[in-house]
Amino acid sequence: MAAETMPTLQVLFVIPTVYIAIIAIIVFIGLMIIQKRPKGAAMTLFSAAILSLATVIVPVFLFIAGGMIRQRAK
């Protein structure tokens, strides 16, 4: 039974890791475009925050960062 459980657990650990990697890539893209397109960076950070709503602290920081960038862009 334990031999059958390990492949299932490996798949279950890969899914959140890939999900977090995708969110990290979106945040990195947002950070790279802050200088040229602040509104686009704000929207990118907002979308990353929406995708990471499964956690609690990360989306709060991303919404705050996106809001600050959006206010500075005006």
FIDONU-151208 format. One record per atom (N, C-alpha, C, CB): x, y, z; residue number from 0; atom name. Coordinates in pm, 1 decimal. Glycine has a CB too. Example, Ala and Ser with C-alpha at 12.3 -4.5 7.8 and 13.67 -1.06 7.14 Angstrom:
FIDONU-151208
[[1319.0,-569.0,780.0],0,N]
[[1230.0,-450.0,780.0],0,CA]
[[1320.0,-330.0,780.0],0,C]
[[1130.8,-447.3,904.6],0,CB]
[[1285.0,-225.0,708.0],1,N]
[[1367.0,-106.0,714.0],1,CA]
[[1290.0,3.0,787.0],1,C]
[[1408.4,-59.8,572.5],1,CB]
This chain:
FIDONU-151208
[[82.7,-119.3,0.0],0,N]
[[0.0,0.0,0.0],0,CA]
[[87.7,126.6,0.0],0,C]
[[-94.4,-0.7,121.9],0,CB]
[[196.3,123.9,73.8],1,N]
[[284.3,240.8,78.4],1,CA]
[[350.7,264.0,-56.2],1,C]
[[390.8,223.8,187.1],1,CB]
[[379.6,156.7,-128.8],2,N]
[[442.6,170.4,-260.2],2,CA]
[[347.1,236.1,-359.1],2,C]
[[487.6,33.4,-313.1],2,CB]
[[219.3,215.4,-343.1],3,N]
[[121.2,277.5,-432.3],3,CA]
[[93.7,422.8,-394.3],3,C]
[[-8.9,198.2,-430.4],3,CB]
[[117.6,457.0,-270.3],4,N]
[[88.9,591.1,-222.0],4,CA]
[[194.1,692.2,-265.1],4,C]
[[77.8,590.2,-72.2],4,CB]
[[318.3,651.3,-274.0],5,N]
[[427.5,744.0,-305.7],5,CA]
[[410.9,813.7,-440.5],5,C]
[[558.4,670.1,-304.0],5,CB]
[[379.1,744.5,-550.0],6,N]
[[360.1,818.5,-676.6],6,CA]
[[245.5,919.4,-668.8],6,C]
[[333.5,720.6,-790.9],6,CB]
[[140.7,885.9,-596.6],7,N]
[[28.8,978.6,-582.2],7,CA]
[[71.5,1102.1,-504.6],7,C]
[[-89.4,910.3,-512.3],7,CB]
[[146.3,1082.8,-397.9],8,N]
[[194.2,1196.7,-319.8],8,CA]
[[290.9,1283.1,-400.0],8,C]
[[261.6,1148.3,-191.8],8,CB]
[[372.1,1221.9,-482.7],9,N]
[[464.7,1299.1,-565.2],9,CA]
[[388.9,1389.2,-661.5],9,C]
[[558.2,1205.9,-642.7],9,CB]
[[281.5,1339.7,-720.1],10,N]
[[199.8,1421.4,-809.9],10,CA]
[[131.8,1532.5,-731.8],10,C]
[[94.9,1334.9,-882.6],10,CB]
[[82.9,1500.0,-613.5],11,N]
[[14.5,1601.5,-533.1],11,CA]
[[109.2,1710.8,-484.4],11,C]
[[-53.2,1536.3,-414.2],11,CB]
[[237.4,1682.4,-470.6],12,N]
[[333.4,1784.5,-432.3],12,CA]
[[381.6,1865.7,-551.8],12,C]
[[451.1,1721.1,-362.8],12,CB]
[[374.9,1812.0,-670.6],13,N]
[[419.6,1883.5,-790.0],13,CA]
[[318.7,1991.2,-829.6],13,C]
[[441.2,1785.4,-906.7],13,CB]
[[191.1,1963.8,-814.4],14,N]
[[87.5,2057.9,-857.4],14,CA]
[[99.2,2192.3,-784.9],14,C]
[[-51.2,1998.0,-833.4],14,CB]
[[107.6,2197.4,-650.5],15,N]
[[122.9,2328.8,-585.9],15,CA]
[[256.0,2396.4,-618.9],15,C]
[[110.4,2313.9,-435.6],15,CB]
[[358.6,2317.9,-639.9],16,N]
[[488.1,2375.3,-673.4],16,CA]
[[483.0,2445.6,-808.3],16,C]
[[595.8,2267.0,-674.3],16,CB]
[[421.1,2384.7,-905.7],17,N]
[[406.3,2446.3,-1038.2],17,CA]
[[316.9,2569.6,-1028.4],17,C]
[[347.4,2344.9,-1140.2],17,CB]
[[212.1,2561.7,-950.5],18,N]
[[120.0,2674.4,-931.7],18,CA]
[[193.9,2793.9,-871.4],18,C]
[[1.2,2633.3,-840.8],18,CB]
[[274.8,2770.1,-770.0],19,N]
[[351.7,2876.9,-707.2],19,CA]
[[456.6,2931.6,-803.7],19,C]
[[418.8,2826.3,-578.7],19,CB]
[[515.6,2846.3,-884.8],20,N]
[[614.1,2891.4,-983.4],20,CA]
[[549.2,2983.0,-1086.8],20,C]
[[679.8,2770.9,-1053.1],20,CB]
[[429.4,2949.0,-1130.3],21,N]
[[357.6,3033.5,-1227.3],21,CA]
[[328.1,3170.0,-1166.7],21,C]
[[225.7,2965.6,-1272.4],21,CB]
[[284.4,3172.7,-1041.6],22,N]
[[256.8,3299.8,-974.3],22,CA]
[[385.3,3381.1,-959.6],22,C]
[[192.6,3275.3,-835.9],22,CB]
[[494.9,3315.2,-926.6],23,N]
[[623.3,3385.0,-912.6],23,CA]
[[667.6,3444.9,-1046.2],23,C]
[[731.5,3288.7,-859.2],23,CB]
[[645.2,3374.4,-1154.7],24,N]
[[680.2,3426.8,-1287.1],24,CA]
[[595.4,3549.2,-1320.0],24,C]
[[661.5,3318.3,-1395.3],24,CB]
[[465.9,3544.5,-1287.6],25,N]
[[378.4,3659.6,-1312.7],25,CA]
[[424.1,3780.3,-1231.7],25,C]
[[232.1,3625.2,-1278.6],25,CB]
[[460.3,3759.2,-1104.4],26,N]
[[509.2,3868.9,-1020.2],26,CA]
[[640.5,3923.3,-1076.1],26,C]
[[528.5,3821.5,-873.8],26,CB]
[[728.9,3836.3,-1120.9],27,N]
[[856.6,3880.2,-1178.0],27,CA]
[[832.9,3965.2,-1303.0],27,C]
[[945.5,3758.2,-1212.0],27,CB]
[[740.6,3924.1,-1387.8],28,N]
[[708.0,4003.7,-1506.8],28,CA]
[[654.4,4140.2,-1465.3],28,C]
[[604.6,3930.0,-1595.8],28,CB]
[[568.6,4142.3,-1364.3],29,N]
[[516.9,4269.7,-1314.6],29,CA]
[[627.1,4360.4,-1263.0],29,C]
[[416.0,4245.6,-1205.1],29,CB]
[[723.9,4302.5,-1193.9],30,N]
[[834.5,4383.3,-1142.7],30,CA]
[[924.4,4435.2,-1254.6],30,C]
[[916.9,4302.3,-1044.2],30,CB]
[[935.4,4360.5,-1362.1],31,N]
[[1020.5,4402.3,-1473.7],31,CA]
[[957.7,4515.7,-1554.3],31,C]
[[1048.7,4283.7,-1565.0],31,CB]
[[826.1,4526.4,-1556.4],32,N]
[[762.4,4629.0,-1639.6],32,CA]
[[717.4,4751.2,-1560.7],32,C]
[[644.0,4570.0,-1711.0],32,CB]
[[757.9,4761.9,-1434.5],33,N]
[[715.1,4876.3,-1353.1],33,CA]
[[760.1,5008.7,-1415.2],33,C]
[[770.5,4863.7,-1210.2],33,CB]
[[882.5,5016.7,-1461.1],34,N]
[[935.1,5143.3,-1512.9],34,CA]
[[866.0,5187.0,-1641.9],34,C]
[[1084.4,5131.2,-1536.9],34,CB]
[[839.5,5093.0,-1731.0],35,N]
[[783.9,5129.6,-1861.5],35,CA]
[[631.5,5140.3,-1858.6],35,C]
[[826.0,5027.7,-1966.3],35,CB]
[[565.5,5049.1,-1789.6],36,N]
[[419.1,5047.3,-1786.1],36,CA]
[[371.0,5023.4,-1642.7],36,C]
[[363.0,4937.8,-1881.4],36,CB]
[[360.9,5128.8,-1562.8],37,N]
[[320.2,5109.3,-1424.0],37,CA]
[[178.1,5055.5,-1409.9],37,C]
[[332.0,5239.0,-1349.5],37,CB]
[[86.2,5099.8,-1495.5],38,N]
[[-50.8,5048.3,-1486.8],38,CA]
[[-56.1,4900.4,-1523.2],38,C]
[[-144.3,5128.4,-1578.8],38,CB]
[[20.9,4861.9,-1622.3],39,N]
[[27.7,4720.3,-1659.5],39,CA]
[[89.0,4636.5,-1549.0],39,C]
[[107.6,4702.7,-1787.7],39,CB]
[[189.9,4692.9,-1480.7],40,N]
[[251.2,4621.6,-1369.1],40,CA]
[[152.4,4605.9,-1254.5],40,C]
[[376.9,4694.7,-1321.1],40,CB]
[[73.6,4709.0,-1229.9],41,N]
[[-27.3,4700.6,-1124.3],41,CA]
[[-129.3,4592.1,-1155.9],41,C]
[[-97.9,4835.9,-1106.1],41,CB]
[[-174.1,4586.6,-1279.1],42,N]
[[-270.8,4483.7,-1317.3],42,CA]
[[-208.6,4344.2,-1309.9],42,C]
[[-323.7,4510.5,-1458.9],42,CB]
[[-81.5,4333.4,-1343.4],43,N]
[[-13.0,4204.7,-1334.6],43,CA]
[[-4.6,4159.3,-1189.8],43,C]
[[127.7,4213.7,-1396.1],43,CB]
[[27.3,4251.1,-1099.1],44,N]
[[34.1,4215.5,-958.0],44,CA]
[[-104.4,4183.2,-902.6],44,C]
[[97.7,4328.7,-877.8],44,CB]
[[-207.2,4254.0,-948.8],45,N]
[[-343.9,4220.9,-906.6],45,CA]
[[-382.5,4080.7,-953.3],45,C]
[[-444.2,4324.5,-961.7],45,CB]
[[-347.8,4046.6,-1076.7],46,N]
[[-382.6,3913.6,-1126.5],46,CA]
[[-306.1,3804.7,-1051.2],46,C]
[[-353.7,3903.8,-1276.8],46,CB]
[[-181.7,3831.4,-1015.2],47,N]
[[-106.3,3734.4,-935.1],47,CA]
[[-168.2,3720.3,-797.0],47,C]
[[41.3,3776.6,-923.1],47,CB]
[[-218.0,3830.5,-742.4],48,N]
[[-282.9,3823.8,-610.9],48,CA]
[[-410.5,3741.8,-617.9],48,C]
[[-313.8,3964.7,-558.5],48,CB]
[[-486.8,3757.3,-724.3],49,N]
[[-609.5,3680.1,-738.7],49,CA]
[[-577.7,3531.9,-753.8],49,C]
[[-690.6,3729.7,-858.9],49,CB]
[[-473.7,3500.6,-829.2],50,N]
[[-435.9,3360.3,-845.6],50,CA]
[[-384.9,3297.9,-716.1],50,C]
[[-330.2,3347.8,-952.8],50,CB]
[[-327.1,3378.7,-628.7],51,N]
[[-269.5,3323.4,-506.4],51,CA]
[[-361.8,3339.5,-386.2],51,C]
[[-136.8,3389.4,-477.5],51,CB]
[[-490.3,3350.3,-408.8],52,N]
[[-584.3,3366.0,-298.0],52,CA]
[[-591.5,3242.8,-208.2],52,C]
[[-721.6,3397.1,-351.7],52,CB]
[[-533.2,3132.1,-249.9],53,N]
[[-531.8,3012.6,-165.4],53,CA]
[[-449.4,3036.6,-39.3],53,C]
[[-476.0,2892.3,-243.2],53,CB]
[[-350.2,3122.4,-49.4],54,N]
[[-273.8,3159.8,69.1],54,CA]
[[-336.8,3285.5,126.9],54,C]
[[-122.2,3182.2,35.4],54,CB]
[[-287.5,3333.6,237.2],55,N]
[[-350.8,3448.6,300.0],55,CA]
[[-263.8,3573.9,290.7],55,C]
[[-381.6,3417.7,445.3],55,CB]
[[-138.7,3563.3,323.7],56,N]
[[-53.5,3681.5,335.9],56,CA]
[[-6.3,3732.7,200.5],56,C]
[[66.4,3650.3,423.1],56,CB]
[[29.7,3644.2,109.3],57,N]
[[84.8,3685.1,-20.6],57,CA]
[[-12.2,3772.7,-99.8],57,C]
[[121.1,3562.1,-103.0],57,CB]
[[-140.7,3735.6,-113.6],58,N]
[[-230.3,3823.0,-190.3],58,CA]
[[-247.2,3961.1,-128.7],58,C]
[[-365.1,3758.2,-203.7],58,CB]
[[-244.3,3970.0,3.1],59,N]
[[-256.6,4100.6,67.9],59,CA]
[[-140.6,4190.8,25.8],59,C]
[[-260.2,4085.2,222.1],59,CB]
[[-19.2,4137.2,29.9],60,N]
[[97.1,4216.8,-10.7],60,CA]
[[92.0,4252.7,-158.9],60,C]
[[226.1,4141.0,19.7],60,CB]
[[45.7,4159.6,-242.6],61,N]
[[39.1,4187.9,-385.7],61,CA]
[[-67.3,4293.3,-416.8],61,C]
[[10.2,4059.4,-463.7],61,CB]
[[-182.1,4288.5,-348.2],62,N]
[[-284.0,4391.6,-368.4],62,CA]
[[-232.3,4528.2,-322.3],62,C]
[[-413.5,4355.0,-292.6],62,CB]
[[-160.6,4531.8,-211.0],63,N]
[[-104.3,4657.9,-162.8],63,CA]
[[-1.8,4712.2,-262.5],63,C]
[[-39.2,4638.7,-23.9],63,CB]
[[86.1,4624.9,-311.8],64,N]
[[187.2,4668.9,-409.2],64,CA]
[[121.4,4718.2,-537.3],64,C]
[[285.0,4554.3,-441.1],64,CB]
[[23.2,4646.3,-586.6],65,N]
[[-46.1,4687.3,-708.3],65,CA]
[[-116.2,4821.3,-689.6],65,C]
[[-147.1,4580.8,-750.1],65,CB]
[[-178.4,4840.7,-574.4],66,N]
[[-245.2,4968.5,-546.9],66,CA]
[[-148.6,5083.9,-537.0],66,C]
[[-324.4,4959.4,-419.9],66,CB]
[[-34.4,5060.5,-475.5],67,N]
[[66.3,5165.6,-465.1],67,CA]
[[121.5,5203.2,-601.5],67,C]
[[179.4,5121.6,-373.9],67,CB]
[[146.0,5103.3,-685.0],68,N]
[[196.5,5131.9,-819.4],68,CA]
[[90.5,5204.3,-900.9],68,C]
[[239.4,5002.0,-890.6],68,CB]
[[-34.6,5165.2,-884.7],69,N]
[[-143.2,5229.6,-960.2],69,CA]
[[-157.9,5376.2,-919.9],69,C]
[[-276.4,5154.9,-937.6],69,CB]
[[-145.4,5406.7,-792.0],70,N]
[[-155.1,5545.3,-746.7],70,CA]
[[-37.8,5628.4,-797.5],70,C]
[[-160.9,5550.9,-594.1],70,CB]
[[80.4,5568.3,-800.2],71,N]
[[198.4,5640.5,-847.7],71,CA]
[[191.3,5665.5,-996.6],71,C]
[[324.9,5563.6,-814.4],71,CB]
[[120.9,5580.3,-1071.6],72,N]
[[113.5,5593.2,-1217.3],72,CA]
[[22.8,5707.3,-1259.5],72,C]
[[64.6,5463.6,-1279.1],72,CB]
[[-65.7,5753.6,-1173.4],73,N]
[[-160.8,5860.0,-1211.2],73,CA]
[[-96.1,5993.6,-1226.4],73,C]
[[-269.8,5870.8,-1110.1],73,CB]
